[in-house]
Amino acid sequence: MDPDTLVREYLLLGLGFDRLEEGFVDAYTGDPALRRQVENAPRPDPRELSRTARTLRTELPSAGLPEQRTRFLDAHLRALELSARKLAGDDVGFVDEVEAYFDVRITRGDEEEYREAHRKMERVLPGPGSLADRVRAHRAADEIPAERLPECVEAFSSALRDLVRARYPLPDAETVEYEVVGDKPWSGFNYYLGDYRSKVAINSDLKQHRANLPRLIAHESYPGHHTEHCRKEAGLVGAGQLEQTLFVVNTPQCLMAEGLADLALESIVGEDWGMWAQEIYADLGLRFDGAKAQELSVASAQLLGVRQDAALMLHDGRRSHDDVAAFLQRWSLSTPERARQSLRFLSSPLWRAYTSTYVEGYRLLGEWLAQVPVGDRRSERFRRLLDEPLVPGTLRGELQPV
């Protein structure tokens, strides 16, 4: 099979999943005729999709594609094969499911690390009452008044956009439109529309906090998802790598994207992002303790694995929703409402494994970035994440032994 035919078949395969599970295709910016072909065809059989993925993987080594593109397509065809099997009703263990989707092997976290995170938070938020009560009081005081949210979003989007464009140039035509939505299992979502345009939805069901908003905008827009989409469209797609016109969930592409986005704020602003944000809030007439936010962020990073542990409890451990919600409340110090919101995400057939993209993506990409000094070399590594079709196995292969 020649390279162009193989890539075309890969695109048709990925687009076919959206006929079985709405939302499976997160973004598609390629030839609209291919999408119409899929939409006008009979609803695909998941078993046939699985066979197609296996056949394309078999054909891939002889297609004559460069090694980097071959590794990308191989990892994604493996993920799509497993997705098709799941849609066909195959029973697959959660750990194996995550590994096939995202090219990582997960394990339960260390509760002693969670205790240490709580001890750090105790030092940042001293006083009477339980730590959970103090954290909730702090978060309540940190809420952004609903009527002020649009101007805060615009301020941080503009400031981050300026920083990104100075370091990682973007097409002049790029733009992000923000909207507030409700009844969603996530806090924010980037809908990439192609032609360097994104729509970013912010969930009104969840209170937005001063400490989190800069991270949310960096994650979804600058230099996170929107920036990555724009630079890959201008670079990789412009160079003929048409497989990059398709972005589907439950693939290694997602782990790379979420890890990049979760590391985006510190990567563009630096470790003193809290003090930077404090100045922007001051210009808006809002009080914000940037130093405290930074300390809490460092401590909270040690609780990253709690969500993944909750997923393991729910799916492989067969624990009840009440047990998992209690676990989330205990270790993540979340409200019962926030814990139930997390359970919606963990229980969704489409999104149940997705939490691992945040946990393992942050760990793997963070370790990979940290192996070079802060400065030009670190910025160049982050640029590679924005511009190259990397997969987790590539990064693991580049990690130097500690």
N, C-alpha and C positions, 0 to 999 in steps of 0.2 A: 504494500500500500504506500503510495507516495505521500509526502508530508502534508500537502494541502488537503488531500482527501481525508487523511487521518484526523487533522484538526477540525475539518468540517463535520466529520462524524462525531467527534467529541462534543462539538457545540450542539448538534442535534440531540445527542444523548442527554446532555445536561438540561437543555430546554424541555425535554420530555418529562422530567421530574416535576415540573411546575403543573403539568396536567394531572398529576396524581396527588400533589400536596401543594396547595397554594402558598406562596411565599418561599418555596424552595429556591427559586431563582431570585437572588437578592438584587442583582443588577445584570442587565444585558445591553450592550451598546453596539453590537455588531450589525450585520446585514439583516434588516427587518424581514427580508424574504425567508430567511431560515426560521424565524419565529412564526411567520404565517404558515409555513409548511407544517410545523409541529401543531399549531392550533387547528389547522384544517384536517389533520390526519385523525384516524380513530384513536381513542384513549389508549395509551400504551399499556402493555402487560409488564408488570414489574419483573417477572422472570425473564422476559425478553431483554429488558434493560440490563439486567445482571449479566446475561450472556453476551450482550454487545460490549459491555465494559471489559469483560474477560478477553474477548476477541481482540479488542483494541490494544489491551495491554500486551497480548501476545505479538501483535503486529508492530508495536512501538519500537523495539530495538533495531529493527531493520528499516525503519522509515527514513533514516538519514538526517534526523534532526540533531542540532547541537546538544551536548550533554546536559546543559542547564535546562533546556526546554524538555528534554526527555525525562529528566528527574521530576520536573513539575507535573507533566502529564501522567507519569506513572503513579505518582502519589495520589493524584486526583481521581484517576480511574479506579484505583483500589478503594478509595472512599465511596465513589459512586456505586461500585459493585455491592458494597455492604449496605448502602442506603436502599438499593433495589431489593436486596434480600429481606431487609426489615419491612419494607412496604409489602412484600409478598407474604409476610407472616412468620418469617424465621425467628426463632428465639435465640438471641445473642446476648451473652453476658455484658454488663455495662462496661467493665474494664476493656474487654475485647472490642466493644463498639467504639469506645473513645479512641483506642489505638488505631483502628482501621480508618476512622474519620480524620484524625488529627496527627497521626504519626508520633504519638507520645504514649508512654505506659504510665498509668497513674497508680498511686497508692494513697492510703490514709495518711493524714497529717499527724503531727506530733502535738498532743494536747499540752505538753510542757511549754512548747513555743507559744501557744495561745495564752497560757498563764503568764508568761513573761511579757507578752504584749499588754495584758491587763495591768501588770505591775507598772509598766511604763506609762500607761494612761492614768493610773492612780496618781503618779507623780505630777502629771500635767494638769489633772483636774482634782486637786485635793478638796477635802471638806466632808461634811456629814452625809449620811445616807449611803446607799449602795453605789458601786461604780456605774451600774446600769442606769440608776436614777440620775446620777451626775452627767453621764453622757447624753441622756435624753434631754436634760435641762439645757445642756450646752448646745445641742442640736436645735432645740426649740428657739433659743436666743439667736442662733445663727441663720434662721430661716429668712429668705428674701421675701419681702412683702409682694404679693401677687402682682400688684399694680406697678412695681418697680422692676419686675423680671425682664420685660422687653428691653429696657434701656441698659440693664446690666449685661444681657446677652450681647447686645450691639457693641457695648464698650469693649468687652473681652474679645469678641470676634474681630473687631477692628485692630485692636492692639496685637493680637496673635498673628493676624494676617500680615501686618507690617513686618513682624519679626521673621515670619516664614518666607515671605517674598524676598527679603534681603539675603537669606541664607540658601534657600531652595527655590529658585525662580519658578513662577507659575505663569501659565498663559494669561495674557491681558484680559481675556474674555471670561475667566473663571469667576464664579459667584456662588454664594450660599444663601438660601432663603430659609428662615426659621419659622416654625409654626408650633403652637401648643395644642396637644391632643390629649385624649383620655382613654381609659379602659384598655391599657396596654401592659404587657408583662415586663417591660423594660423602662429605664429612666430616660433614655434618649436613643434615637435611631437615625442613621444616615441613609437617605435614599439617593443613590447616585443616578442622575438622569442622562449622563453622557454629555458630550460637548462642553466639558468642564463645568457642569452645573450640578449642584446638590440641593436637596431639600432635607433639612434636619428637623425632626420632630422631637419635642420635649414633652414628657408625660406630666400632665397636670395632676394626676392622681397622687404623685409623690411630691412632697414638699422639696423645693429647691433651696440649697444652702449656700451661703457665701463661700465656704471652704471648698465645696464641690464644683461650683459653677465653672471656674477657670479650667478645671480638669475635664469637665464635660465638653466644653467648647473645644479644647485642645484635642480631645479624643475624637469627636465627631467631625471636626473641621480642619483646624490648623494647629499642628502639622499631622493630624490623624487621618481618618478615613477619606475625607474630601481631597486632601493634599495627595495622598497615595494614589487615589483613583486618577486624579488629574495628571500626575507625573507619569504614571504607567500608560495612560491613554496617549499622552504626547510622545512618550519614548518607546515603550514596547509595542503598543498597537501601531504606532506610526511606522515602526520598523518591520511590521508584518507579522508580529506574534499575535495572531487573531484569537488564540485561546484566552488571552487576557481581556477579551470583550465580555467574557462570561464570569460571573461571580456567584457561586452557589453555596448554600449553607452546608455545614457538616463536612467540610473538606479542610486540608492543611492551610489553604488560602485564608481561612477564617482565623485559625490560630495565629498565623503570622500577622494578620491585620489587627486583631485585638491586642496582641502583645505590643505591637508598634504603637497603637493608639493609647494604651494604658501608660506607656513610657513617654508619650508625646510632650506633656507639659514640662517635665524636668529636662527633656532633651532640648527644647527650644528656649526655655527661660532659665533653667539651672536650678540648683538645690534651694536657692532663696526665692522660689516662686511665690511664697507666702508674702514676703515683703513687697515684691513686685505687685501682687494683687492688692495688697493693703493700700498702695498709692492710688490705684485705679478706683477702688471703692471710696477712698477719701475724696476724689474728684467728683464722685456721685453723691457725696454727702452721707455715706454709709460707713459705720464703724466696723472694723475687721482687725482682729489680732493675728497678723500674719505669722509671727514667730510661734504662737501656740498652734496654729493650724499646721505648720510644718512638723512640729513635734508629734502631734496626733497622727499625722499622715504616716510618719515613719513607724510608729507603733502599730497602726492599723494594717500596715503592709504585712505584718506577721500573722494577721488573721485571714489572709487571702485564701488559705486552704479550707476554711470552714465551709464555704459554699460547695466545694467539691466533695468534702466529707459528707455533707448533707445529701448530695446526689448519690453517693455510694450507699449510704444508709437506706435511702428511699428505694433504689432500684436493685442493687445486689443484696442488700440486707433485708429487704422487704419490711422495713419499719413503717409504722403508721405515720400519717401526716401530722398527727398531734406530737408524736415523738420527734419527728424531724423539725417541726416548728419550735419545739422546746429547745432542741440542740442549737438551732440558729439563734434563738433569743439569748441562750446562755453565753455562747462564745462570741457572737458578733454584736452582742449587746443591743440588738434591734428591738423595736416595738413589736407586739403581736401582729399588728397590721403589716409592718414591713416584712416580717417573717412569712406571713401568708402570701404576700406579693412575690417573695422569692420562690415560694412553693409553686406558684402558678407557672413560673419560668421552668422550674425543675420538673414539673409534671407534664409539660407540653410535649406531645409526641415529636414535634419537629425540633424543639429547642432543648430537650431534656439533657443532652450531652454537651450543649454549647457552653455551659459554665466553665468547662475545662479549658476552653480557648483563652479565657481571662487568666485563669490560675497558671496553667502551664505556659501560655504565651508570655506572660509577664516574667516568669522565672527563667525560661530559656533565652528570650531575647535580652532580658536584663543582664543575665550572666555573660552573654555574648558581647553586649555593648561594654560591659564593665571591664573586659579584658584589655581594653586600650584606654589610655589616659583621657581625661576630660580635655576638651579643646578641639583642634582641627581633626585629629584622628577619630575622636568619638563622633564628631559631626559627619565625617565621611562614612563611618559605619552606619549611622542612621540614614544617610542618603542611600546607601545600598538597600536598606529595607524599603525605602520609598520607590526605588527605581528598578530593582532586579526581581526576577521570578523565583525567589528563594523559598525553600521548604524547610521544615524542622530538621530533617536529616542533614541538610547542608550545614546548618549552624552547628549541630552537634559535631560534625566532622571538623569544623574549624576551631572548636574550643580547645584551648591549651590545657594540659593537665596542671592542676593546682599543686 
